[in-house]
Amino acid sequence: FAFNSCPLRRIPQRYVIGTSTRISLGNFKLPKHFNDDYFKKNKKCVKRTVKRKEGDDIFATKKEKYVPSEQRKTDQKTVDEAVIKAIGARPDKKVLRGYLKAAFGLRSSQYP
């Protein structure tokens, strides 16, 4: 999150391009609570259809905005600290920081 503002989440492999760049985190261990349930989508934020009676205002209900819990915020800080520390120990840290901050995308006719 510190470099590219992408929060801690699972990303499908089809949206990730593998490179030869590796970052050694040393003896950093992920906490045990990072499992499938941790990364599931919040049910309150899912848009659902609501049957309304005639005459009801369709704009009366607002979609509830997602706010990360304190647990997620501390987990994000923990992972960010380990990554920043590992990148800071590398000799090519300036280049790697720029690489991680750069926006990247492919168009329909481009292949990785």
C-alpha positions as CSV (number, residue, x, y, z in Angstrom):
1,F,0.0,0.0,0.0
2,A,2.9,2.3,0.7
3,F,4.2,2.3,-2.9
4,N,1.2,1.7,-5.2
5,S,-1.9,2.3,-2.9
6,C,-3.1,-1.2,-3.5
7,P,-4.6,-2.6,-0.2
8,L,-3.8,-6.0,1.1
9,R,-6.1,-8.3,-0.9
10,R,-6.0,-11.4,-3.1
11,I,-5.5,-10.7,-6.7
12,P,-6.4,-13.2,-9.4
13,Q,-3.4,-14.6,-11.3
14,R,-4.8,-13.4,-14.7
15,Y,-4.2,-9.8,-13.5
16,V,-0.6,-10.3,-12.4
17,I,2.5,-10.5,-14.5
18,G,5.3,-12.5,-13.2
19,T,8.8,-10.9,-13.3
20,S,12.3,-12.0,-12.2
21,T,12.3,-9.4,-9.4
22,R,12.2,-11.0,-6.0
23,I,12.1,-9.3,-2.5
24,S,13.4,-11.4,0.4
25,L,11.4,-10.6,3.5
26,G,13.8,-12.6,5.7
27,N,12.1,-14.3,8.7
28,F,8.7,-12.4,8.3
29,K,5.8,-14.8,8.8
30,L,2.2,-14.0,7.9
31,P,-0.2,-14.1,10.8
32,K,-2.4,-17.2,11.1
33,H,-5.6,-15.2,10.6
34,F,-4.8,-14.6,6.9
35,N,-7.1,-17.3,5.4
36,D,-10.0,-17.5,3.0
37,D,-12.5,-15.9,5.4
38,Y,-10.2,-12.9,5.9
39,F,-10.3,-12.0,2.2
40,K,-14.0,-12.7,1.5
41,K,-16.1,-9.8,0.3
42,N,-18.1,-7.9,2.9
43,K,-21.7,-8.8,2.5
44,K,-22.9,-5.3,3.5
45,C,-21.2,-3.7,0.5
46,V,-22.7,-6.0,-2.1
47,K,-25.3,-4.3,-4.2
48,R,-28.7,-6.1,-3.9
49,T,-31.9,-5.5,-5.6
50,V,-34.7,-4.3,-3.3
51,K,-38.3,-4.6,-4.2
52,R,-40.1,-1.4,-3.5
53,K,-43.7,-0.5,-3.3
54,E,-45.1,1.9,-5.8
55,G,-44.7,5.4,-4.8
56,D,-41.5,4.8,-2.8
57,D,-38.5,7.0,-3.5
58,I,-35.9,5.0,-5.4
59,F,-33.2,7.3,-4.2
60,A,-34.1,7.0,-0.5
61,T,-31.7,4.1,0.2
62,K,-28.0,4.7,0.0
63,K,-25.4,2.1,-0.6
64,E,-23.3,1.5,2.5
65,K,-19.7,2.5,2.0
66,Y,-16.9,0.1,2.9
67,V,-14.7,1.1,5.8
68,P,-11.8,-1.1,6.7
69,S,-11.7,-2.4,10.3
70,E,-8.9,-1.6,12.7
71,Q,-7.6,-5.2,12.3
72,R,-7.2,-4.7,8.6
73,K,-5.4,-1.4,9.1
74,T,-2.9,-2.9,11.6
75,D,-2.4,-5.9,9.2
76,Q,-1.7,-3.5,6.4
77,K,0.9,-1.6,8.4
78,T,2.6,-4.8,9.5
79,V,3.0,-6.1,5.9
80,D,4.0,-2.6,4.7
81,E,6.7,-2.3,7.3
82,A,8.2,-5.7,6.3
83,V,8.2,-4.8,2.6
84,I,9.7,-1.3,3.1
85,K,12.4,-2.7,5.3
86,A,13.3,-5.4,2.8
87,I,13.4,-2.9,-0.1
88,G,15.5,-0.5,1.9
89,A,18.1,-3.2,2.4
90,R,18.6,-3.7,-1.4
91,P,21.3,-1.8,-3.3
92,D,18.8,-0.9,-6.1
93,K,16.2,0.4,-3.7
94,K,15.5,3.7,-5.7
95,V,14.9,1.8,-8.9
96,L,12.7,-0.8,-7.2
97,R,10.6,1.9,-5.5
98,G,10.0,3.6,-8.9
99,Y,9.2,0.2,-10.4
100,L,6.6,-0.5,-7.8
101,K,5.0,3.0,-8.0
102,A,4.7,2.9,-11.8
103,A,1.3,2.2,-13.3
104,F,1.2,-0.7,-15.6
105,G,-1.4,-2.0,-18.0
106,L,-1.8,-4.0,-21.2
107,R,-4.2,-3.3,-24.0
108,S,-6.1,-5.9,-26.0
109,S,-3.5,-6.6,-28.6
110,Q,-0.5,-6.5,-26.2
111,Y,0.9,-9.6,-24.6
112,P,3.1,-9.9,-21.5
